[in-house]
Amino acid sequence: MSTSTWTVVVGGLAGVALVVFGAGMLVTGRAPDATSRAFRSVREAGYYHLLFGLGLALVVLGVALRQGVVALVTAVAAVVLVGIAVVRFRPRGHRGRTVGHK
């Protein structure tokens, strides 16, 4: 396998792992402690990881299919998903906690 093939495989696996992790948080309503501390709610953490994973998986899919129009459409969709994740569901910490203060 070439380096580009391995990169696509690893990127695809990372995207799927993020989707599963985010969906798991949304279904169970629970998140690991470190993730819970970084986000205001488990729902926000779940959507953040889910959207990032979907975006990564779409980019990998577009690269793997090697068709110009498909790659462009999947890249635009991925940017939209990641943009929603960053703007709406980004990590912010707990409410009432100022960054840098304990």
C-alpha positions in Angstrom: 0.0 0.0 0.0 1.2 3.5 -0.8 1.5 6.3 1.7 -1.6 8.1 0.3 -3.7 4.9 0.7 -2.6 4.5 4.3 -3.4 8.2 5.0 -6.9 7.7 3.6 -7.5 4.6 5.6 -6.3 6.2 8.9 -8.3 9.3 8.2 -11.4 7.3 7.5 -11.0 5.3 10.7 -10.5 8.4 12.7 -13.7 9.9 11.2 -15.6 6.8 12.0 -14.2 6.7 15.5 -15.3 10.3 16.1 -18.8 9.6 14.7 -19.2 6.6 17.0 -17.8 8.5 20.0 -20.1 11.4 19.4 -23.2 9.3 18.7 -22.4 7.2 21.9 -22.4 10.4 24.0 -25.7 11.5 22.4 -27.4 8.1 22.9 -26.2 7.5 26.5 -26.1 11.0 27.8 -22.7 10.3 29.3 -19.2 11.5 28.4 -15.6 10.9 29.8 -14.6 13.3 32.5 -12.1 15.2 30.4 -14.7 15.7 27.6 -17.3 16.7 30.1 -15.0 19.4 31.6 -14.3 20.9 28.1 -17.9 21.3 27.1 -20.9 22.9 28.7 -23.0 19.8 28.2 -22.8 16.2 27.0 -25.1 17.1 24.1 -22.7 19.8 22.8 -19.8 17.4 23.2 -21.6 14.7 21.3 -22.6 16.9 18.4 -19.1 18.5 18.2 -17.5 15.0 17.8 -20.2 13.7 15.6 -20.0 16.6 13.2 -16.2 16.6 13.1 -16.2 12.9 12.4 -18.7 13.2 9.6 -16.7 16.0 8.1 -13.5 14.0 8.2 -15.3 10.9 6.8 -16.7 13.0 3.9 -13.3 14.4 3.0 -11.8 10.9 3.0 -14.7 9.6 0.9 -14.2 12.4 -1.7 -10.5 11.7 -1.9 -11.1 7.9 -2.2 -13.7 8.3 -5.0 -11.3 10.4 -7.1 -14.0 12.2 -9.1 -13.7 16.0 -9.3 -17.4 16.9 -8.7 -17.8 14.3 -5.9 -14.7 15.5 -4.2 -15.8 19.1 -4.4 -19.3 18.4 -3.1 -18.0 16.3 -0.2 -15.3 18.9 0.6 -17.9 21.7 0.7 -20.3 19.6 2.9 -17.4 18.7 5.2 -16.5 22.4 5.6 -20.1 23.2 6.4 -20.3 20.4 9.1 -17.0 21.4 10.7 -18.1 25.1 10.6 -21.3 24.2 12.5 -19.3 22.2 15.0 -16.9 25.1 15.6 -19.4 27.9 15.8 -22.3 26.1 17.6 -20.8 23.3 19.6 -17.2 24.3 20.4 -15.6 23.5 23.7 -16.2 26.3 26.2 -15.9 24.9 29.6 -18.5 25.0 32.4 -20.8 27.9 32.8 -19.6 30.5 35.3 -16.0 29.4 35.1 -13.6 31.9 33.8 -10.7 30.6 31.7 -7.5 30.6 33.6 -9.1 30.8 37.0 -9.8 27.9 39.4 
